[in-house]
Amino acid sequence: MAENGDVFKVEKNDAISFLQSFEAESVDTIITDPPYCSYGVGSSGNKYAAKESERSYVFECGNDILFDNKDFFSNFMFFKVWAAECLRVLKDESRLFVFCDRYGLAQTICMGQMVGFTYLGFVTWCKTSARPQPTRFRKACEYAVEFCKGTPHVKTRNYPNDWWQGAIVQKDKRVHQTQKPVDLIKYLLDFCPENGLVVDPFCGSGSTGVAALELGMRFAGCDLNEKCVNVASRLCGEAAENFEEKIEDDTAV
Ligand SMILES: C[S@@+](CC[C@H](N)C(=O)[O-])C[C@H]1O[C@@H](n2cnc3c(N)ncnc32)[C@H](O)[C@@H]1O
């Protein structure tokens, strides 16, 4: 990455040991989407794996989200360790965004503050469609909880709202079960400096990396699932190439 002149790296690793490999105060923004573990205690195994057998298609990254069935307390202990590493590696006044659903929102807000982050609020992703729920409101939103290391002074570029509306990634473009739209991640990168280093320790198919690279920022990510690492490396590679071509076109005389 920064050391050898490349603009990104994606590796197969555990989130904690990956974050431990960074120097303190070396990262500009962390945007991450860890397993939601929404069902907690009482879950009958992995909710996505259970559905896989019913599906006629399997995403390139597989339909199984690793470690998505931790109970509340195990997830709490795990979060505490990786989020504390995020606090260590982020520069002062830099942001951490953590995705979650309505079940994990309260827990995520508490856990981030518990490790020492300043809680700033959350950006709601309003999906344009959601499956009907027979006995409750549709799950049409997910949340990116926004934390800062210290007090934020960095000025916004675009004065964004705390909500973003957009569709889930369509099946023909979808490679990961819980893939986030690249435009949503770009929206969250409003406060990241140009050419800043963006990190995602649960990178899945690499949406954070693609967004960062398309905006001219650098990216480092990891995932435990080898299929994800291969897909994320390919998609980030394409984004980096397009970016370099665009720079060449723009500067051509
Ligand atoms: C919700 S998905 C991320 C999806 C991603 N945002 C995207 O757009 O493709 C969470 C990812 O975390 C990975 N994961 C689970 N436990 C992990 C760990 N301890 N360290 C690193 N990655 C892990 C899973 O393999 C999964 O791909």
The ligand as an SDF file (V2000), in Angstrom:
LIG
                    3D

 27 29  0  0  0  0  0  0  0  0999 V2000
  -21.6710   -7.7730    6.4120 C   0  0  0  0  0  0  0  0  0  0  0  0
  -20.3490   -8.4830    5.5500 S   0  0  0  0  0  0  0  0  0  0  0  0
  -19.5480   -7.1160    4.7330 C   0  0  0  0  0  0  0  0  0  0  0  0
  -20.1350   -6.8240    3.3660 C   0  0  0  0  0  0  0  0  0  0  0  0
  -19.4550   -5.6440    2.6810 C   0  0  0  0  0  0  0  0  0  0  0  0
  -19.8110   -4.3990    3.3070 N   0  0  0  0  0  0  0  0  0  0  0  0
  -19.8060   -5.5790    1.1930 C   0  0  0  0  0  0  0  0  0  0  0  0
  -20.3190   -4.5350    0.7470 O   0  0  0  0  0  0  0  0  0  0  0  0
  -19.5630   -6.5570    0.4750 O   0  0  0  0  0  0  0  0  0  0  0  0
  -19.2510   -8.8800    6.8540 C   0  0  0  0  0  0  0  0  0  0  0  0
  -17.9850   -9.5830    6.4350 C   0  0  0  0  0  0  0  0  0  0  0  0
  -17.1820   -9.7980    7.5980 O   0  0  0  0  0  0  0  0  0  0  0  0
  -16.4170  -10.9950    7.3900 C   0  0  0  0  0  0  0  0  0  0  0  0
  -15.9260  -11.4180    8.7200 N   0  0  0  0  0  0  0  0  0  0  0  0
  -16.5790  -12.0610    9.7090 C   0  0  0  0  0  0  0  0  0  0  0  0
  -15.7940  -12.1800   10.7980 N   0  0  0  0  0  0  0  0  0  0  0  0
  -14.6130  -11.5970   10.4990 C   0  0  0  0  0  0  0  0  0  0  0  0
  -13.3980  -11.3540   11.2120 C   0  0  0  0  0  0  0  0  0  0  0  0
  -13.2530  -11.7680   12.4780 N   0  0  0  0  0  0  0  0  0  0  0  0
  -12.3980  -10.6880   10.5990 N   0  0  0  0  0  0  0  0  0  0  0  0
  -12.5240  -10.2550    9.3100 C   0  0  0  0  0  0  0  0  0  0  0  0
  -13.6540  -10.4470    8.5770 N   0  0  0  0  0  0  0  0  0  0  0  0
  -14.6730  -11.1080    9.1610 C   0  0  0  0  0  0  0  0  0  0  0  0
  -17.3880  -11.9360    6.6890 C   0  0  0  0  0  0  0  0  0  0  0  0
  -16.6890  -12.9140    5.9580 O   0  0  0  0  0  0  0  0  0  0  0  0
  -18.1970  -10.9710    5.8190 C   0  0  0  0  0  0  0  0  0  0  0  0
  -17.7300  -10.9470    4.4830 O   0  0  0  0  0  0  0  0  0  0  0  0
  1  2  1  0
  2  3  1  0
  2 10  1  0
  3  4  1  0
  4  5  1  0
  5  6  1  0
  5  7  1  0
  7  8  2  0
  7  9  1  0
 10 11  1  0
 11 12  1  0
 11 26  1  0
 12 13  1  0
 13 14  1  0
 13 24  1  0
 14 15  1  0
 14 23  1  0
 15 16  2  0
 16 17  1  0
 17 18  1  0
 17 23  2  0
 18 19  1  0
 18 20  2  0
 20 21  1  0
 21 22  2  0
 22 23  1  0
 24 25  1  0
 24 26  1  0
 26 27  1  0
M  CHG  2   2   1   9  -1
M  END
$$$$
